[in-house]
Amino acid sequence: EVKLVESGGGSVTAGGSLRLSCTASGFTFDGTDVGWYRQAPHNACELVARVNSDGTTKYADSVKGRFTISQDNAKTTASLQMNSLKTEDTARYFCAADISVDVIGRICSAFQIFGHWGQGTQVTVSS
């Protein structure tokens, strides 16, 4: 069974930090992309950060300089270090791998037939 499980979400005050982790079972991230996406109410699904199969990374403009995505050497865990959190970072964060389409214009659930998605973990940032 292919499974992704996120952890590390919670509530934090603006300016604080959280570290999210995504653990894969049944496959590894080796040779494919893995990223973090977030869903805020009434917003489209947003690519937050992604590691491409060639090792390059992509970040949303809104999180550049604050968030860092990384993988362990075994390519079974992907982490998202989130610093200087803002209230607008409040969302449910999903780990997803092997996404073959552009995640844009729709809620995250519309894309979960593509690739592998975790169940999400809630991040709430208060002022």
N, C-alpha and C positions, 0 to 999 in steps of 0.2 A: 504494500500500500504506500502510495506517495503522500507524504504529509509534511506540512509546514506548520510550525507552532511558534507564535510570537509571545514574548514576555517582556516585562520591564515597564509597561505603562503604569500610569497613576496620575495623581494630582500634584501639582507643583506651583509655586508662586512664580510670577514673571521674573525673569532673570536667572532662574534656577536651571538645573540640568537633569536630564534623564538619559539613560542608555537602554535602548531597545535591542533585543536579541531575537533572532530567527533561527530555529534549528530545523534542519531537514532530516527526514527519514525516508528510506526507500529510494533515494537518489542523492546526488551531490550537485553543487553548483558548478562543478568543473565543466568547462566547455559551453556554458550558457550564461545568460545574464541573470542577475538577481537584484531586486530593488525594493524600495519602500515607497508605498503609495498611501495617500491619506484621503479620508472622506469626512468632510465637515457637512453638517446639515445644510441642505439647499445649495450645495456647491457641487461642481463637477469633480470627478476623481482627479487627483493631482499627483503626478510623479514628483516625489520628494528627492530621491537620490537613487542612483542605479550604478552598479558595476557591470560593465559590458563583458562579453566573453573574452575580449582581448585585454582586459584589465583596466581599460579607461573608465572614467567615472563621469557621471552627469548629475548635476544638481539643479533644482529649481532656483531661480534667481532669488526668491524670497528667503532661502535658507543658506545660500552661499556664505561661507565664513563662519557659520554657526553650527552646521551639522556636518558630520563626517561619517561616511559609510565605509565599512571594512569587512573583510572575510578572514576566517581562520585558515590555517595552512591546509587543512583537510577539505576545505570547501564544503563544509557541512553547517557552518554557522555564519550568518551575516548579522552585523551589528550596526546600529545607528546611534552615534553619540550626538546628543542634542544639547547644545549649550545656549546660554542667553535666550532662553525660551520666552516667547511672546504669547499674548492671549490669542492672537490669530493662528497660532500653531495648534490650537485645540482641535482635535479631530480623532477619528479612529484610524489607526495606522496599520496598514497591511503589508506583509511581506509577500512578494510574488517573484516567481522565477519563470524563465523561458516564455516571456511575453512576446508574441509575434505581431502585435498590432500596436498602433498608436493609441495610448490611453489619453483620450481627450474628448471633451464634449458631453460625457455621460457619467452617471454615478458609477462607483467602482463595481457594484454588483453586475453591471452590464458587461464587464470585461472578464468576469471570473470563470467564464467558459474557456478562456484562453490561458494556457500555461497552468501554473500551480499557484494557488493562493492560500494563505493562512486565514485563520478566523478573525484576525485583527486584535489589536490591543488599544484601549482607550487612553488618550493623553488629554488631560485637562489642565490648562494653565490659567490661573487666576491672577488678577491684578492686586 
